[in-house]
Amino acid sequence: MQTCSVNTFQIKIPDEINRKIKSDAAQTGLTKHDWIMKAIIKVLNEADKAV
């Protein structure tokens, strides 16, 4: 089994955005963490395609 390094950091999210993330994550069956990770990966993949 392969292991990977994991980093953590704090991010300040306005209440309105936090509510939207939590709501959308719940509707799609994701945790807030998984929802945010998918959003980050999506943006990174789109940036890679633009280069």
ModelCIF file with pLDDT and N, C-alpha, C, O atoms, coordinates in Angstrom:
data_MODEL
#
_entry.id   MODEL 
#
_entity.id                         1 
_entity.type                       polymer 
_entity.pdbx_number_of_molecules   1 
#
_entity_poly.entity_id                      1 
_entity_poly.type                           'polypeptide(L)' 
_entity_poly.nstd_linkage                   no 
_entity_poly.nstd_monomer                   no 
_entity_poly.pdbx_seq_one_letter_code       MQTCSVNTFQIKIPDEINRKIKSDAAQTGLTKHDWIMKAIIKVLNEADKAV 
_entity_poly.pdbx_seq_one_letter_code_can   MQTCSVNTFQIKIPDEINRKIKSDAAQTGLTKHDWIMKAIIKVLNEADKAV 
_entity_poly.pdbx_strand_id                 A 
#
loop_
_entity_poly_seq.entity_id 
_entity_poly_seq.num 
_entity_poly_seq.mon_id 
_entity_poly_seq.hetero 
1 1  MET n 
1 2  GLN n 
1 3  THR n 
1 4  CYS n 
1 5  SER n 
1 6  VAL n 
1 7  ASN n 
1 8  THR n 
1 9  PHE n 
1 10 GLN n 
1 11 ILE n 
1 12 LYS n 
1 13 ILE n 
1 14 PRO n 
1 15 ASP n 
1 16 GLU n 
1 17 ILE n 
1 18 ASN n 
1 19 ARG n 
1 20 LYS n 
1 21 ILE n 
1 22 LYS n 
1 23 SER n 
1 24 ASP n 
1 25 ALA n 
1 26 ALA n 
1 27 GLN n 
1 28 THR n 
1 29 GLY n 
1 30 LEU n 
1 31 THR n 
1 32 LYS n 
1 33 HIS n 
1 34 ASP n 
1 35 TRP n 
1 36 ILE n 
1 37 MET n 
1 38 LYS n 
1 39 ALA n 
1 40 ILE n 
1 41 ILE n 
1 42 LYS n 
1 43 VAL n 
1 44 LEU n 
1 45 ASN n 
1 46 GLU n 
1 47 ALA n 
1 48 ASP n 
1 49 LYS n 
1 50 ALA n 
1 51 VAL n 
#
_struct_asym.id          A 
_struct_asym.entity_id   1 
#
loop_
_ma_qa_metric.id 
_ma_qa_metric.mode 
_ma_qa_metric.name 
_ma_qa_metric.software_group_id 
_ma_qa_metric.type 
1 global pLDDT . pLDDT 
2 local  pLDDT . pLDDT 
#
_ma_qa_metric_global.metric_id      1 
_ma_qa_metric_global.metric_value   93.51 
_ma_qa_metric_global.model_id       1 
_ma_qa_metric_global.ordinal_id     1 
#
loop_
_ma_qa_metric_local.label_asym_id 
_ma_qa_metric_local.label_comp_id 
_ma_qa_metric_local.label_seq_id 
_ma_qa_metric_local.metric_id 
_ma_qa_metric_local.metric_value 
_ma_qa_metric_local.model_id 
_ma_qa_metric_local.ordinal_id 
A MET 1  2 63.00 1 1  
A GLN 2  2 75.00 1 2  
A THR 3  2 82.00 1 3  
A CYS 4  2 86.00 1 4  
A SER 5  2 92.00 1 5  
A VAL 6  2 90.00 1 6  
A ASN 7  2 93.00 1 7  
A THR 8  2 93.00 1 8  
A PHE 9  2 91.00 1 9  
A GLN 10 2 94.00 1 10 
A ILE 11 2 93.00 1 11 
A LYS 12 2 96.00 1 12 
A ILE 13 2 95.00 1 13 
A PRO 14 2 98.00 1 14 
A ASP 15 2 98.00 1 15 
A GLU 16 2 98.00 1 16 
A ILE 17 2 97.00 1 17 
A ASN 18 2 97.00 1 18 
A ARG 19 2 98.00 1 19 
A LYS 20 2 98.00 1 20 
A ILE 21 2 98.00 1 21 
A LYS 22 2 97.00 1 22 
A SER 23 2 98.00 1 23 
A ASP 24 2 98.00 1 24 
A ALA 25 2 98.00 1 25 
A ALA 26 2 97.00 1 26 
A GLN 27 2 98.00 1 27 
A THR 28 2 96.00 1 28 
A GLY 29 2 98.00 1 29 
A LEU 30 2 98.00 1 30 
A THR 31 2 97.00 1 31 
A LYS 32 2 96.00 1 32 
A HIS 33 2 95.00 1 33 
A ASP 34 2 96.00 1 34 
A TRP 35 2 97.00 1 35 
A ILE 36 2 96.00 1 36 
A MET 37 2 95.00 1 37 
A LYS 38 2 97.00 1 38 
A ALA 39 2 97.00 1 39 
A ILE 40 2 95.00 1 40 
A ILE 41 2 96.00 1 41 
A LYS 42 2 96.00 1 42 
A VAL 43 2 96.00 1 43 
A LEU 44 2 95.00 1 44 
A ASN 45 2 96.00 1 45 
A GLU 46 2 93.00 1 46 
A ALA 47 2 92.00 1 47 
A ASP 48 2 89.00 1 48 
A LYS 49 2 89.00 1 49 
A ALA 50 2 84.00 1 50 
A VAL 51 2 79.00 1 51 
#
loop_
_atom_site.group_PDB 
_atom_site.id 
_atom_site.type_symbol 
_atom_site.label_atom_id 
_atom_site.label_alt_id 
_atom_site.label_comp_id 
_atom_site.label_asym_id 
_atom_site.label_entity_id 
_atom_site.label_seq_id 
_atom_site.pdbx_PDB_ins_code 
_atom_site.Cartn_x 
_atom_site.Cartn_y 
_atom_site.Cartn_z 
_atom_site.occupancy 
_atom_site.B_iso_or_equiv 
_atom_site.pdbx_formal_charge 
_atom_site.auth_seq_id 
_atom_site.auth_comp_id 
_atom_site.auth_asym_id 
_atom_site.auth_atom_id 
_atom_site.pdbx_PDB_model_num 
ATOM 1   N N  . MET A 1 1  ? 0.842   -1.186 0.000   1.00 63.00 ? 1  MET A N  1 
ATOM 2   C CA . MET A 1 1  ? 0.000   0.000  0.000   1.00 63.00 ? 1  MET A CA 1 
ATOM 3   C C  . MET A 1 1  ? 0.883   1.243  0.000   1.00 63.00 ? 1  MET A C  1 
ATOM 4   O O  . MET A 1 1  ? 1.812   1.351  0.799   1.00 63.00 ? 1  MET A O  1 
ATOM 5   N N  . GLN A 1 2  ? 0.589   2.176  -0.897  1.00 75.00 ? 2  GLN A N  1 
ATOM 6   C CA . GLN A 1 2  ? 1.379   3.386  -1.024  1.00 75.00 ? 2  GLN A CA 1 
ATOM 7   C C  . GLN A 1 2  ? 0.874   4.451  -0.051  1.00 75.00 ? 2  GLN A C  1 
ATOM 8   O O  . GLN A 1 2  ? -0.330  4.654  0.104   1.00 75.00 ? 2  GLN A O  1 
ATOM 9   N N  . THR A 1 3  ? 1.811   5.117  0.590   1.00 82.00 ? 3  THR A N  1 
ATOM 10  C CA . THR A 1 3  ? 1.434   6.201  1.486   1.00 82.00 ? 3  THR A CA 1 
ATOM 11  C C  . THR A 1 3  ? 1.805   7.528  0.840   1.00 82.00 ? 3  THR A C  1 
ATOM 12  O O  . THR A 1 3  ? 2.667   7.583  -0.037  1.00 82.00 ? 3  THR A O  1 
ATOM 13  N N  . CYS A 1 4  ? 1.153   8.584  1.277   1.00 86.00 ? 4  CYS A N  1 
ATOM 14  C CA . CYS A 1 4  ? 1.470   9.902  0.755   1.00 86.00 ? 4  CYS A CA 1 
ATOM 15  C C  . CYS A 1 4  ? 1.538   10.884 1.911   1.00 86.00 ? 4  CYS A C  1 
ATOM 16  O O  . CYS A 1 4  ? 0.959   10.676 2.977   1.00 86.00 ? 4  CYS A O  1 
ATOM 17  N N  . SER A 1 5  ? 2.252   11.940 1.663   1.00 92.00 ? 5  SER A N  1 
ATOM 18  C CA . SER A 1 5  ? 2.366   12.999 2.651   1.00 92.00 ? 5  SER A CA 1 
ATOM 19  C C  . SER A 1 5  ? 1.106   13.858 2.601   1.00 92.00 ? 5  SER A C  1 
ATOM 20  O O  . SER A 1 5  ? 0.568   14.110 1.522   1.00 92.00 ? 5  SER A O  1 
ATOM 21  N N  . VAL A 1 6  ? 0.646   14.297 3.735   1.00 90.00 ? 6  VAL A N  1 
ATOM 22  C CA . VAL A 1 6  ? -0.556  15.126 3.815   1.00 90.00 ? 6  VAL A CA 1 
ATOM 23  C C  . VAL A 1 6  ? -0.214  16.397 4.574   1.00 90.00 ? 6  VAL A C  1 
ATOM 24  O O  . VAL A 1 6  ? 0.429   16.352 5.623   1.00 90.00 ? 6  VAL A O  1 
ATOM 25  N N  . ASN A 1 7  ? -0.644  17.516 4.043   1.00 93.00 ? 7  ASN A N  1 
ATOM 26  C CA . ASN A 1 7  ? -0.452  18.800 4.701   1.00 93.00 ? 7  ASN A CA 1 
ATOM 27  C C  . ASN A 1 7  ? -1.805  19.353 5.107   1.00 93.00 ? 7  ASN A C  1 
ATOM 28  O O  . ASN A 1 7  ? -2.816  19.089 4.456   1.00 93.00 ? 7  ASN A O  1 
ATOM 29  N N  . THR A 1 8  ? -1.817  20.107 6.163   1.00 93.00 ? 8  THR A N  1 
ATOM 30  C CA . THR A 1 8  ? -3.046  20.763 6.592   1.00 93.00 ? 8  THR A CA 1 
ATOM 31  C C  . THR A 1 8  ? -2.802  22.256 6.705   1.00 93.00 ? 8  THR A C  1 
ATOM 32  O O  . THR A 1 8  ? -1.678  22.697 6.944   1.00 93.00 ? 8  THR A O  1 
ATOM 33  N N  . PHE A 1 9  ? -3.855  23.020 6.533   1.00 91.00 ? 9  PHE A N  1 
ATOM 34  C CA . PHE A 1 9  ? -3.778  24.460 6.731   1.00 91.00 ? 9  PHE A CA 1 
ATOM 35  C C  . PHE A 1 9  ? -5.174  24.984 7.047   1.00 91.00 ? 9  PHE A C  1 
ATOM 36  O O  . PHE A 1 9  ? -6.183  24.360 6.718   1.00 91.00 ? 9  PHE A O  1 
ATOM 37  N N  . GLN A 1 10 ? -5.202  26.120 7.679   1.00 94.00 ? 10 GLN A N  1 
ATOM 38  C CA . GLN A 1 10 ? -6.486  26.741 7.993   1.00 94.00 ? 10 GLN A CA 1 
ATOM 39  C C  . GLN A 1 10 ? -6.856  27.703 6.878   1.00 94.00 ? 10 GLN A C  1 
ATOM 40  O O  . GLN A 1 10 ? -5.996  28.339 6.270   1.00 94.00 ? 10 GLN A O  1 
ATOM 41  N N  . ILE A 1 11 ? -8.140  27.794 6.627   1.00 93.00 ? 11 ILE A N  1 
ATOM 42  C CA . ILE A 1 11 ? -8.640  28.738 5.646   1.00 93.00 ? 11 ILE A CA 1 
ATOM 43  C C  . ILE A 1 11 ? -9.865  29.430 6.237   1.00 93.00 ? 11 ILE A C  1 
ATOM 44  O O  . ILE A 1 11 ? -10.729 28.784 6.829   1.00 93.00 ? 11 ILE A O  1 
ATOM 45  N N  . LYS A 1 12 ? -9.928  30.718 6.075   1.00 96.00 ? 12 LYS A N  1 
ATOM 46  C CA . LYS A 1 12 ? -11.076 31.477 6.561   1.00 96.00 ? 12 LYS A CA 1 
ATOM 47  C C  . LYS A 1 12 ? -12.091 31.559 5.432   1.00 96.00 ? 12 LYS A C  1 
ATOM 48  O O  . LYS A 1 12 ? -11.788 32.057 4.347   1.00 96.00 ? 12 LYS A O  1 
ATOM 49  N N  . ILE A 1 13 ? -13.298 31.068 5.695   1.00 95.00 ? 13 ILE A N  1 
ATOM 50  C CA . ILE A 1 13 ? -14.367 31.044 4.697   1.00 95.00 ? 13 ILE A CA 1 
ATOM 51  C C  . ILE A 1 13 ? -15.535 31.858 5.239   1.00 95.00 ? 13 ILE A C  1 
ATOM 52  O O  . ILE A 1 13 ? -16.008 31.603 6.346   1.00 95.00 ? 13 ILE A O  1 
ATOM 53  N N  . PRO A 1 14 ? -16.002 32.833 4.466   1.00 98.00 ? 14 PRO A N  1 
ATOM 54  C CA . PRO A 1 14 ? -17.166 33.595 4.923   1.00 98.00 ? 14 PRO A CA 1 
ATOM 55  C C  . PRO A 1 14 ? -18.351 32.662 5.194   1.00 98.00 ? 14 PRO A C  1 
ATOM 56  O O  . PRO A 1 14 ? -18.508 31.638 4.529   1.00 98.00 ? 14 PRO A O  1 
ATOM 57  N N  . ASP A 1 15 ? -19.177 33.026 6.173   1.00 98.00 ? 15 ASP A N  1 
ATOM 58  C CA . ASP A 1 15 ? -20.305 32.193 6.578   1.00 98.00 ? 15 ASP A CA 1 
ATOM 59  C C  . ASP A 1 15 ? -21.207 31.811 5.415   1.00 98.00 ? 15 ASP A C  1 
ATOM 60  O O  . ASP A 1 15 ? -21.644 30.664 5.323   1.00 98.00 ? 15 ASP A O  1 
ATOM 61  N N  . GLU A 1 16 ? -21.490 32.751 4.531   1.00 98.00 ? 16 GLU A N  1 
ATOM 62  C CA . GLU A 1 16 ? -22.382 32.481 3.400   1.00 98.00 ? 16 GLU A CA 1 
ATOM 63  C C  . GLU A 1 16 ? -21.804 31.395 2.491   1.00 98.00 ? 16 GLU A C  1 
ATOM 64  O O  . GLU A 1 16 ? -22.529 30.497 2.063   1.00 98.00 ? 16 GLU A O  1 
ATOM 65  N N  . ILE A 1 17 ? -20.520 31.469 2.199   1.00 97.00 ? 17 ILE A N  1 
ATOM 66  C CA . ILE A 1 17 ? -19.878 30.458 1.353   1.00 97.00 ? 17 ILE A CA 1 
ATOM 67  C C  . ILE A 1 17 ? -19.825 29.123 2.075   1.00 97.00 ? 17 ILE A C  1 
ATOM 68  O O  . ILE A 1 17 ? -20.044 28.077 1.463   1.00 97.00 ? 17 ILE A O  1 
ATOM 69  N N  . ASN A 1 18 ? -19.538 29.149 3.363   1.00 97.00 ? 18 ASN A N  1 
ATOM 70  C CA . ASN A 1 18 ? -19.510 27.914 4.144   1.00 97.00 ? 18 ASN A CA 1 
ATOM 71  C C  . ASN A 1 18 ? -20.863 27.211 4.100   1.00 97.00 ? 18 ASN A C  1 
ATOM 72  O O  . ASN A 1 18 ? -20.926 25.993 3.939   1.00 97.00 ? 18 ASN A O  1 
ATOM 73  N N  . ARG A 1 19 ? -21.933 27.968 4.243   1.00 98.00 ? 19 ARG A N  1 
ATOM 74  C CA . ARG A 1 19 ? -23.277 27.378 4.184   1.00 98.00 ? 19 ARG A CA 1 
ATOM 75  C C  . ARG A 1 19 ? -23.532 26.756 2.806   1.00 98.00 ? 19 ARG A C  1 
ATOM 76  O O  . ARG A 1 19 ? -24.104 25.670 2.709   1.00 98.00 ? 19 ARG A O  1 
ATOM 77  N N  . LYS A 1 20 ? -23.106 27.447 1.743   1.00 98.00 ? 20 LYS A N  1 
ATOM 78  C CA . LYS A 1 20 ? -23.311 26.916 0.393   1.00 98.00 ? 20 LYS A CA 1 
ATOM 79  C C  . LYS A 1 20 ? -22.512 25.632 0.185   1.00 98.00 ? 20 LYS A C  1 
ATOM 80  O O  . LYS A 1 20 ? -23.013 24.679 -0.411  1.00 98.00 ? 20 LYS A O  1 
ATOM 81  N N  . ILE A 1 21 ? -21.280 25.605 0.673   1.00 98.00 ? 21 ILE A N  1 
ATOM 82  C CA . ILE A 1 21 ? -20.451 24.397 0.549   1.00 98.00 ? 21 ILE A CA 1 
ATOM 83  C C  . ILE A 1 21 ? -21.098 23.245 1.308   1.00 98.00 ? 21 ILE A C  1 
ATOM 84  O O  . ILE A 1 21 ? -21.241 22.146 0.771   1.00 98.00 ? 21 ILE A O  1 
ATOM 85  N N  . LYS A 1 22 ? -21.493 23.496 2.566   1.00 97.00 ? 22 LYS A N  1 
ATOM 86  C CA . LYS A 1 22 ? -22.099 22.445 3.382   1.00 97.00 ? 22 LYS A CA 1 
ATOM 87  C C  . LYS A 1 22 ? -23.375 21.920 2.731   1.00 97.00 ? 22 LYS A C  1 
ATOM 88  O O  . LYS A 1 22 ? -23.607 20.712 2.712   1.00 97.00 ? 22 LYS A O  1 
ATOM 89  N N  . SER A 1 23 ? -24.198 22.811 2.200   1.00 98.00 ? 23 SER A N  1 
ATOM 90  C CA . SER A 1 23 ? -25.455 22.418 1.574   1.00 98.00 ? 23 SER A CA 1 
ATOM 91  C C  . SER A 1 23 ? -25.200 21.579 0.325   1.00 98.00 ? 23 SER A C  1 
ATOM 92  O O  . SER A 1 23 ? -25.793 20.514 0.158   1.00 98.00 ? 23 SER A O  1 
ATOM 93  N N  . ASP A 1 24 ? -24.319 22.059 -0.548  1.00 98.00 ? 24 ASP A N  1 
ATOM 94  C CA . ASP A 1 24 ? -24.039 21.323 -1.779  1.00 98.00 ? 24 ASP A CA 1 
ATOM 95  C C  . ASP A 1 24 ? -23.373 19.986 -1.482  1.00 98.00 ? 24 ASP A C  1 
ATOM 96  O O  . ASP A 1 24 ? -23.672 18.984 -2.130  1.00 98.00 ? 24 ASP A O  1 
ATOM 97  N N  . ALA A 1 25 ? -22.475 19.968 -0.506  1.00 98.00 ? 25 ALA A N  1 
ATOM 98  C CA . ALA A 1 25 ? -21.812 18.723 -0.129  1.00 98.00 ? 25 ALA A CA 1 
ATOM 99  C C  . ALA A 1 25 ? -22.842 17.714 0.367   1.00 98.00 ? 25 ALA A C  1 
ATOM 100 O O  . ALA A 1 25 ? -22.796 16.544 -0.014  1.00 98.00 ? 25 ALA A O  1 
ATOM 101 N N  . ALA A 1 26 ? -23.761 18.151 1.203   1.00 97.00 ? 26 ALA A N  1 
ATOM 102 C CA . ALA A 1 26 ? -24.794 17.248 1.729   1.00 97.00 ? 26 ALA A CA 1 
ATOM 103 C C  . ALA A 1 26 ? -25.683 16.720 0.603   1.00 97.00 ? 26 ALA A C  1 
ATOM 104 O O  . ALA A 1 26 ? -26.042 15.542 0.595   1.00 97.00 ? 26 ALA A O  1 
ATOM 105 N N  . GLN A 1 27 ? -26.035 17.579 -0.339  1.00 98.00 ? 27 GLN A N  1 
ATOM 106 C CA . GLN A 1 27 ? -26.895 17.166 -1.450  1.00 98.00 ? 27 GLN A CA 1 
ATOM 107 C C  . GLN A 1 27 ? -26.206 16.157 -2.359  1.00 98.00 ? 27 GLN A C  1 
ATOM 108 O O  . GLN A 1 27 ? -26.869 15.319 -2.971  1.00 98.00 ? 27 GLN A O  1 
ATOM 109 N N  . THR A 1 28 ? -24.880 16.230 -2.452  1.00 96.00 ? 28 THR A N  1 
ATOM 110 C CA . THR A 1 28 ? -24.142 15.324 -3.331  1.00 96.00 ? 28 THR A CA 1 
ATOM 111 C C  . THR A 1 28 ? -23.542 14.145 -2.574  1.00 96.00 ? 28 THR A C  1 
ATOM 112 O O  . THR A 1 28 ? -22.835 13.324 -3.158  1.00 96.00 ? 28 THR A O  1 
ATOM 113 N N  . GLY A 1 29 ? -23.824 14.061 -1.269  1.00 98.00 ? 29 GLY A N  1 
ATOM 114 C CA . GLY A 1 29 ? -23.347 12.931 -0.478  1.00 98.00 ? 29 GLY A CA 1 
ATOM 115 C C  . GLY A 1 29 ? -21.873 12.992 -0.128  1.00 98.00 ? 29 GLY A C  1 
ATOM 116 O O  . GLY A 1 29 ? -21.248 11.962 0.124   1.00 98.00 ? 29 GLY A O  1 
ATOM 117 N N  . LEU A 1 30 ? -21.315 14.196 -0.111  1.00 98.00 ? 30 LEU A N  1 
ATOM 118 C CA . LEU A 1 30 ? -19.903 14.373 0.208   1.00 98.00 ? 30 LEU A CA 1 
ATOM 119 C C  . LEU A 1 30 ? -19.741 15.037 1.569   1.00 98.00 ? 30 LEU A C  1 
ATOM 120 O O  . LEU A 1 30 ? -20.660 15.688 2.066   1.00 98.00 ? 30 LEU A O  1 
ATOM 121 N N  . THR A 1 31 ? -18.582 14.870 2.159   1.00 97.00 ? 31 THR A N  1 
ATOM 122 C CA . THR A 1 31 ? -18.233 15.670 3.323   1.00 97.00 ? 31 THR A CA 1 
ATOM 123 C C  . THR A 1 31 ? -17.777 17.029 2.814   1.00 97.00 ? 31 THR A C  1 
ATOM 124 O O  . THR A 1 31 ? -17.465 17.189 1.634   1.00 97.00 ? 31 THR A O  1 
ATOM 125 N N  . LYS A 1 32 ? -17.741 17.989 3.697   1.00 96.00 ? 32 LYS A N  1 
ATOM 126 C CA . LYS A 1 32 ? -17.255 19.320 3.305   1.00 96.00 ? 32 LYS A CA 1 
ATOM 127 C C  . LYS A 1 32 ? -15.809 19.223 2.812   1.00 96.00 ? 32 LYS A C  1 
ATOM 128 O O  . LYS A 1 32 ? -15.435 19.860 1.828   1.00 96.00 ? 32 LYS A O  1 
ATOM 129 N N  . HIS A 1 33 ? -15.009 18.423 3.503   1.00 95.00 ? 33 HIS A N  1 
ATOM 130 C CA . HIS A 1 33 ? -13.608 18.230 3.103   1.00 95.00 ? 33 HIS A CA 1 
ATOM 131 C C  . HIS A 1 33 ? -13.523 17.668 1.684   1.00 95.00 ? 33 HIS A C  1 
ATOM 132 O O  . HIS A 1 33 ? -12.761 18.177 0.862   1.00 95.00 ? 33 HIS A O  1 
ATOM 133 N N  . ASP A 1 34 ? -14.304 16.617 1.392   1.00 96.00 ? 34 ASP A N  1 
ATOM 134 C CA . ASP A 1 34 ? -14.271 16.011 0.066   1.00 96.00 ? 34 ASP A CA 1 
ATOM 135 C C  . ASP A 1 34 ? -14.760 16.980 -1.006  1.00 96.00 ? 34 ASP A C  1 
ATOM 136 O O  . ASP A 1 34 ? -14.218 17.014 -2.110  1.00 96.00 ? 34 ASP A O  1 
ATOM 137 N N  . TRP A 1 35 ? -15.786 17.766 -0.678  1.00 97.00 ? 35 TRP A N  1 
ATOM 138 C CA . TRP A 1 35 ? -16.297 18.752 -1.630  1.00 97.00 ? 35 TRP A CA 1 
ATOM 139 C C  . TRP A 1 35 ? -15.215 19.767 -1.978  1.00 97.00 ? 35 TRP A C  1 
ATOM 140 O O  . TRP A 1 35 ? -15.007 20.087 -3.148  1.00 97.00 ? 35 TRP A O  1 
ATOM 141 N N  . ILE A 1 36 ? -14.530 20.268 -0.961  1.00 96.00 ? 36 ILE A N  1 
ATOM 142 C CA . ILE A 1 36 ? -13.465 21.261 -1.183  1.00 96.00 ? 36 ILE A CA 1 
ATOM 143 C C  . ILE A 1 36 ? -12.325 20.637 -1.980  1.00 96.00 ? 36 ILE A C  1 
ATOM 144 O O  . ILE A 1 36 ? -11.792 21.275 -2.889  1.00 96.00 ? 36 ILE A O  1 
ATOM 145 N N  . MET A 1 37 ? -11.937 19.391 -1.654  1.00 95.00 ? 37 MET A N  1 
ATOM 146 C CA . MET A 1 37 ? -10.859 18.722 -2.391  1.00 95.00 ? 37 MET A CA 1 
ATOM 147 C C  . MET A 1 37 ? -11.229 18.561 -3.862  1.00 95.00 ? 37 MET A C  1 
ATOM 148 O O  . MET A 1 37 ? -10.394 18.795 -4.736  1.00 95.00 ? 37 MET A O  1 
ATOM 149 N N  . LYS A 1 38 ? -12.476 18.161 -4.149  1.00 97.00 ? 38 LYS A N  1 
ATOM 150 C CA . LYS A 1 38 ? -12.906 18.023 -5.538  1.00 97.00 ? 38 LYS A CA 1 
ATOM 151 C C  . LYS A 1 38 ? -12.845 19.367 -6.267  1.00 97.00 ? 38 LYS A C  1 
ATOM 152 O O  . LYS A 1 38 ? -12.446 19.424 -7.430  1.00 97.00 ? 38 LYS A O  1 
ATOM 153 N N  . ALA A 1 39 ? -13.234 20.441 -5.592  1.00 97.00 ? 39 ALA A N  1 
ATOM 154 C CA . ALA A 1 39 ? -13.205 21.772 -6.210  1.00 97.00 ? 39 ALA A CA 1 
ATOM 155 C C  . ALA A 1 39 ? -11.769 22.192 -6.521  1.00 97.00 ? 39 ALA A C  1 
ATOM 156 O O  . ALA A 1 39 ? -11.499 22.747 -7.586  1.00 97.00 ? 39 ALA A O  1 
ATOM 157 N N  . ILE A 1 40 ? -10.855 21.930 -5.598  1.00 95.00 ? 40 ILE A N  1 
ATOM 158 C CA . ILE A 1 40 ? -9.450  22.277 -5.820  1.00 95.00 ? 40 ILE A CA 1 
ATOM 159 C C  . ILE A 1 40 ? -8.882  21.471 -6.985  1.00 95.00 ? 40 ILE A C  1 
ATOM 160 O O  . ILE A 1 40 ? -8.219  22.022 -7.863  1.00 95.00 ? 40 ILE A O  1 
ATOM 161 N N  . ILE A 1 41 ? -9.145  20.168 -6.987  1.00 96.00 ? 41 ILE A N  1 
ATOM 162 C CA . ILE A 1 41 ? -8.631  19.309 -8.059  1.00 96.00 ? 41 ILE A CA 1 
ATOM 163 C C  . ILE A 1 41 ? -9.195  19.729 -9.411  1.00 96.00 ? 41 ILE A C  1 
ATOM 164 O O  . ILE A 1 41 ? -8.479  19.723 -10.412 1.00 96.00 ? 41 ILE A O  1 
ATOM 165 N N  . LYS A 1 42 ? -10.471 20.092 -9.444  1.00 96.00 ? 42 LYS A N  1 
ATOM 166 C CA . LYS A 1 42 ? -11.093 20.539 -10.698 1.00 96.00 ? 42 LYS A CA 1 
ATOM 167 C C  . LYS A 1 42 ? -10.384 21.774 -11.243 1.00 96.00 ? 42 LYS A C  1 
ATOM 168 O O  . LYS A 1 42 ? -10.068 21.834 -12.431 1.00 96.00 ? 42 LYS A O  1 
ATOM 169 N N  . VAL A 1 43 ? -10.136 22.749 -10.390 1.00 96.00 ? 43 VAL A N  1 
ATOM 170 C CA . VAL A 1 43 ? -9.473  23.980 -10.829 1.00 96.00 ? 43 VAL A CA 1 
ATOM 171 C C  . VAL A 1 43 ? -8.046  23.685 -11.301 1.00 96.00 ? 43 VAL A C  1 
ATOM 172 O O  . VAL A 1 43 ? -7.600  24.233 -12.309 1.00 96.00 ? 43 VAL A O  1 
ATOM 173 N N  . LEU A 1 44 ? -7.331  22.822 -10.573 1.00 95.00 ? 44 LEU A N  1 
ATOM 174 C CA . LEU A 1 44 ? -5.972  22.477 -10.978 1.00 95.00 ? 44 LEU A CA 1 
ATOM 175 C C  . LEU A 1 44 ? -5.957  21.757 -12.326 1.00 95.00 ? 44 LEU A C  1 
ATOM 176 O O  . LEU A 1 44 ? -5.096  22.027 -13.162 1.00 95.00 ? 44 LEU A O  1 
ATOM 177 N N  . ASN A 1 45 ? -6.897  20.848 -12.540 1.00 96.00 ? 45 ASN A N  1 
ATOM 178 C CA . ASN A 1 45 ? -6.967  20.150 -13.827 1.00 96.00 ? 45 ASN A CA 1 
ATOM 179 C C  . ASN A 1 45 ? -7.286  21.111 -14.959 1.00 96.00 ? 45 ASN A C  1 
ATOM 180 O O  . ASN A 1 45 ? -6.711  20.998 -16.041 1.00 96.00 ? 45 ASN A O  1 
ATOM 181 N N  . GLU A 1 46 ? -8.191  22.055 -14.730 1.00 93.00 ? 46 GLU A N  1 
ATOM 182 C CA . GLU A 1 46 ? -8.521  23.043 -15.743 1.00 93.00 ? 46 GLU A CA 1 
ATOM 183 C C  . GLU A 1 46 ? -7.322  23.937 -16.053 1.00 93.00 ? 46 GLU A C  1 
ATOM 184 O O  . GLU A 1 46 ? -7.107  24.314 -17.205 1.00 93.00 ? 46 GLU A O  1 
ATOM 185 N N  . ALA A 1 47 ? -6.542  24.276 -15.028 1.00 92.00 ? 47 ALA A N  1 
ATOM 186 C CA . ALA A 1 47 ? -5.346  25.091 -15.234 1.00 92.00 ? 47 ALA A CA 1 
ATOM 187 C C  . ALA A 1 47 ? -4.316  24.323 -16.057 1.00 92.00 ? 47 ALA A C  1 
ATOM 188 O O  . ALA A 1 47 ? -3.639  24.905 -16.905 1.00 92.00 ? 47 ALA A O  1 
ATOM 189 N N  . ASP A 1 48 ? -4.195  23.026 -15.812 1.00 89.00 ? 48 ASP A N  1 
ATOM 190 C CA . ASP A 1 48 ? -3.248  22.201 -16.577 1.00 89.00 ? 48 ASP A CA 1 
ATOM 191 C C  . ASP A 1 48 ? -3.643  22.149 -18.064 1.00 89.00 ? 48 ASP A C  1 
ATOM 192 O O  . ASP A 1 48 ? -2.774  22.155 -18.936 1.00 89.00 ? 48 ASP A O  1 
ATOM 193 N N  . LYS A 1 49 ? -4.944  22.099 -18.347 1.00 89.00 ? 49 LYS A N  1 
ATOM 194 C CA . LYS A 1 49 ? -5.409  22.035 -19.718 1.00 89.00 ? 49 LYS A CA 1 
ATOM 195 C C  . LYS A 1 49 ? -5.167  23.354 -20.440 1.00 89.00 ? 49 LYS A C  1 
ATOM 196 O O  . LYS A 1 49 ? -4.979  23.366 -21.656 1.00 89.00 ? 49 LYS A O  1 
ATOM 197 N N  . ALA A 1 50 ? -5.169  24.464 -19.706 1.00 84.00 ? 50 ALA A N  1 
ATOM 198 C CA . ALA A 1 50 ? -4.994  25.789 -20.299 1.00 84.00 ? 50 ALA A CA 1 
ATOM 199 C C  . ALA A 1 50 ? -3.550  26.058 -20.685 1.00 84.00 ? 50 ALA A C  1 
ATOM 200 O O  . ALA A 1 50 ? -3.273  26.952 -21.485 1.00 84.00 ? 50 ALA A O  1 
ATOM 201 N N  . VAL A 1 51 ? -2.628  25.288 -20.119 1.00 79.00 ? 51 VAL A N  1 
ATOM 202 C CA . VAL A 1 51 ? -1.199  25.531 -20.382 1.00 79.00 ? 51 VAL A CA 1 
ATOM 203 C C  . VAL A 1 51 ? -0.758  24.862 -21.639 1.00 79.00 ? 51 VAL A C  1 
ATOM 204 O O  . VAL A 1 51 ? 0.410   24.959 -22.014 1.00 79.00 ? 51 VAL A O  1 
#
